[in-house]
Amino acid sequence: MRRSDHPAHHRRKPEPTRMTSIPPGRPAWVDLFTSDPAAAAGFYAPLFGWAVAEATGEPPTGRLVFHQQGRPVAGAGPTDDGQPAWTPYLATENVDTACELATATGGRLRSGPVEVSDSRRSAVLTDPAGASFGVWQSLGLSGAEVFDVPGALTWAELTTREPDRAKEFYGAVFGWTADDQPMDAITYTTWQRDGQQVAGMMPMVGEEWGDLPSHWMVYFAVTDTDAVADEAQRLGGSVSVPPTDLPRGRFAVLTDPQGAFFSILGPVPAPA
């Protein structure tokens, strides 16, 4: 997986955020779809300091909720296609309308919509290039309640083989505009809505991507990238891209024991 020249550092440095409501078009939640939610919890809980609880108000499907600082930040549940993956959910005012727009613009509905009383209405889709994402309509739970602190989501990025088509699709469904930033042989895109950065897009250019399909990458904030990468290996995970310094921070791409990959992003260590 090519990440050595990763440009996530182009976005503005975030401030720790507690959310009581999440504007439409912004990442609201992340779910891990995995072959073994309980085993995955045994990896992520010590890695990020997450507390683990069974999801309430839902059918007994083995879904879990991860908490940081006593607040929900992510979830986990069984995968429906055998492929473990982290999936971001984007906030919307109406899930059904978002699904209609997505399918009319070349996307595909994978599951849902489903409703959890006093929580949310949500669905999982794929964009025209096959990258999976969710849509989230608050019915009481706006989504994750904390962002940009260690162990919480800090960035989401579409990595795609069809960037031009993605601009049309996400613009139509979420009202995003594309801020393109030339960088060497590629153009990195920062998605914006209402003048605010909401996510990024990396085009999959070159043979080094191999047969990796288009996908969404999620980034979790950490205080020490190297220490978390080492701990991930001790817990049975692996390092897909080793810790690397960027102007924005120090990042790495990790893979959990079930095969789901994700990124971590922390500060660049001070010179010794």
C-alpha positions in Angstrom: 0.0 0.0 0.0 1.5 3.2 -1.1 1.6 5.9 1.6 5.1 7.2 1.8 4.2 10.5 0.2 0.8 10.7 1.9 -0.5 14.3 1.9 -2.9 14.2 4.8 -0.8 17.0 6.3 -2.2 19.5 3.9 -5.3 20.0 5.9 -5.4 22.4 8.8 -4.3 21.1 12.2 -7.4 20.0 14.1 -8.4 21.1 17.6 -9.9 18.4 19.9 -13.6 18.4 19.3 -16.6 17.3 21.3 -19.7 17.1 19.1 -23.3 17.6 20.1 -24.4 17.8 16.5 -22.6 17.0 13.2 -23.3 19.1 10.1 -24.4 17.3 7.0 -21.6 16.0 4.8 -19.1 15.5 7.6 -17.8 12.2 8.9 -20.1 11.2 11.8 -19.0 7.7 12.8 -16.8 4.8 11.9 -17.6 1.1 12.0 -15.3 -1.9 11.8 -16.8 -4.7 9.8 -14.8 -7.8 10.7 -14.8 -11.6 10.9 -14.5 -11.6 14.7 -15.7 -8.5 16.5 -14.7 -9.8 19.9 -11.2 -10.6 18.8 -10.9 -7.2 17.2 -12.0 -5.6 20.4 -9.1 -7.4 22.1 -6.8 -5.7 19.7 -8.2 -2.2 19.6 -9.1 -1.8 23.3 -5.4 -1.9 24.5 -4.1 -0.2 21.4 -6.2 3.0 21.8 -7.4 2.7 25.4 -10.9 2.1 24.3 -13.6 0.8 26.6 -15.8 -1.8 25.0 -19.6 -2.3 25.4 -22.3 -4.2 23.6 -24.5 -2.1 21.4 -27.8 -1.4 23.0 -31.2 -1.0 21.3 -30.2 -3.3 18.4 -30.8 -6.9 17.5 -28.3 -9.3 19.1 -25.9 -9.3 16.1 -22.6 -9.1 18.1 -22.2 -5.4 17.5 -19.9 -3.5 19.9 -19.4 0.1 20.7 -16.0 1.6 21.5 -15.7 4.5 24.0 -12.9 7.0 24.5 -13.0 9.4 27.5 -16.4 7.8 28.3 -17.9 8.8 25.0 -18.7 6.7 21.9 -16.2 7.0 19.1 -16.6 3.9 16.9 -18.3 0.6 16.5 -17.7 -3.0 15.3 -19.9 -5.7 13.8 -19.8 -8.8 11.6 -18.8 -8.3 8.0 -21.3 -9.3 5.4 -18.8 -10.1 2.6 -15.9 -11.7 4.5 -13.6 -8.7 3.9 -12.7 -6.8 7.1 -12.7 -3.1 6.7 -13.1 0.2 8.5 -16.1 2.2 7.0 -16.8 5.9 7.7 -20.4 7.2 7.9 -21.2 10.7 6.6 -23.8 12.8 8.2 -27.0 13.5 6.3 -30.4 15.1 7.1 -32.3 12.2 5.4 -30.8 8.8 4.8 -33.5 7.8 2.3 -32.9 10.8 0.2 -29.1 10.3 0.3 -29.5 6.6 -0.8 -31.7 7.7 -3.7 -29.2 10.3 -4.8 -26.3 7.8 -4.4 -28.0 5.0 -6.5 -29.1 7.5 -9.1 -25.5 8.7 -9.5 -23.9 5.4 -9.9 -23.6 4.1 -6.3 -25.0 0.9 -4.9 -26.9 0.2 -1.7 -25.2 -2.6 0.3 -27.3 -2.7 3.4 -30.1 -0.8 5.0 -31.5 1.7 5.7 -31.9 0.4 9.2 -33.2 2.4 12.2 -32.3 2.2 15.9 -34.8 3.9 18.1 -33.5 7.1 19.8 -30.2 6.7 18.0 -29.9 6.9 14.2 -31.1 5.8 10.8 -28.2 4.5 8.7 -27.2 2.6 5.5 -24.1 1.4 3.8 -23.4 2.0 0.2 -20.6 1.8 -2.4 -19.6 4.7 -4.7 -19.2 4.1 -8.4 -15.6 2.9 -8.0 -16.6 0.4 -5.3 -15.4 2.2 -2.1 -17.8 1.5 0.8 -19.1 4.3 3.0 -22.1 4.8 5.3 -24.7 7.5 5.7 -25.9 8.5 9.1 -29.1 10.4 10.1 -29.3 11.3 13.8 -32.4 10.2 15.7 -30.8 11.2 19.0 -27.2 10.1 18.6 -25.4 12.6 16.3 -22.5 10.1 15.8 -19.2 10.0 17.6 -19.1 12.4 20.5 -15.4 13.2 20.4 -12.9 13.7 17.5 -9.3 14.7 17.1 -8.1 13.3 20.5 -6.0 10.2 20.9 -8.0 7.2 20.1 -10.6 9.1 18.1 -11.2 9.7 14.4 -9.1 12.6 13.1 -9.4 12.3 9.3 -11.1 10.3 6.6 -9.8 9.9 3.0 -11.1 8.4 -0.2 -8.4 6.4 -2.0 -9.8 5.8 -5.5 -9.0 4.8 -9.0 -11.7 7.1 -10.3 -11.1 10.6 -8.9 -13.1 12.5 -11.5 -16.1 10.3 -11.2 -15.8 10.6 -7.4 -16.0 14.4 -7.6 -19.3 14.1 -9.5 -20.7 11.5 -7.2 -19.8 13.0 -3.8 -20.7 16.5 -5.0 -24.2 15.3 -6.0 -24.8 13.3 -2.9 -23.2 15.5 -0.2 -22.7 18.9 -1.8 -19.0 18.6 -1.6 -16.6 20.8 -3.6 -13.1 19.7 -4.5 -10.0 21.7 -3.6 -7.3 20.2 -5.8 -3.7 20.5 -4.6 -1.0 19.4 -7.2 1.7 17.3 -5.5 4.5 15.8 -7.6 2.9 13.4 -10.0 -0.6 13.4 -8.4 -3.3 15.8 -7.4 -4.5 15.5 -3.8 -8.1 16.7 -3.2 -9.5 18.2 0.0 -13.2 17.9 0.1 -15.0 20.9 1.4 -18.6 21.8 2.3 -19.7 25.3 3.4 -16.1 26.4 3.3 -14.9 23.8 5.8 -12.6 20.8 5.2 -14.5 17.5 5.6 -12.3 14.8 4.1 -9.6 14.0 1.5 -9.1 12.1 -1.7 -5.9 10.3 -2.9 -5.9 9.1 -6.6 -4.5 5.6 -7.0 -1.8 6.3 -9.6 1.0 3.9 -10.5 1.7 0.2 -10.3 2.6 0.2 -6.7 -1.1 0.1 -5.7 -1.3 -3.4 -7.2 -4.8 -4.8 -7.2 -5.9 -2.9 -4.1 -9.5 -1.7 -4.7 -10.8 1.8 -4.2 -11.5 2.3 -0.5 -12.0 4.8 2.4 -9.1 5.1 4.8 -9.7 6.2 8.4 -7.1 8.0 10.6 -7.1 7.8 14.4 -5.2 10.4 16.4 -2.4 9.2 18.6 0.2 10.8 20.9 3.1 8.6 19.8 3.0 7.0 16.3 6.0 4.8 16.9 4.8 3.5 20.2 1.3 2.7 18.8 2.9 0.9 15.8 5.0 -1.2 18.1 2.1 -2.0 20.3 0.0 -3.0 17.2 2.6 -5.6 16.3 2.8 -6.9 19.9 -1.0 -7.4 19.8 -0.8 -9.4 16.6 -1.3 -6.7 14.0 1.2 -5.6 11.4 2.7 -2.4 10.0 1.8 -1.8 6.3 3.6 1.5 6.1 6.1 2.3 8.8 6.0 5.6 10.8 6.9 8.4 8.5 7.4 12.1 9.2 5.3 14.6 7.2 4.9 18.4 7.7 1.4 17.6 9.1 2.6 15.0 11.6 3.9 11.4 11.9 1.7 8.7 10.4 1.7 5.0 9.8 -0.7 2.5 8.2 -1.5 -0.6 10.3 -3.4 -3.8 9.8 -5.3 -5.5 12.5 -5.1 -9.3 13.1 -8.3 -9.9 11.1 -7.0 -7.9 8.1 -8.6 -4.5 8.3 -6.2 -1.6 7.6 -6.3 1.9 9.2 -4.0 4.8 9.7 -2.7 6.6 12.8 -1.5 10.2 12.9 0.5 11.8 15.7 2.9 14.7 16.3 6.4 14.7 14.8 8.8 13.9 17.7 11.0 16.7 18.9 14.7 16.5 17.8 16.8 14.5 20.2 
